[in-house]
Amino acid sequence: MEVTTIGIDLAKSVFAVSFADARGAAALGKQLRRGQVLNFLRQQPPSVVGMEACGGAHH
């Protein structure tokens, strides 16, 4: 599957990441700790990234 869209649900310490291809078909998701997110995104192909934050994500 060629990932074109990455969705990230932001939280205080553990982020839920999901993936979709050009057709919008969802793929396997994963959880990342705050310190892992930037390195993870650097390894991904160019993609659209959407973020959603919960009420406590501003800490």
DAKATA-V233877 format. One line per field, one symbol per residue. ss: DSSP state (2 for helix, 1 for strand, 0 for the rest). A space follows every 50 residues. Layout:
BEGIN
ss: ???
END
This chain:
BEGIN
ss: 00001111110001111111000001111111122222222200000111 111000000
END
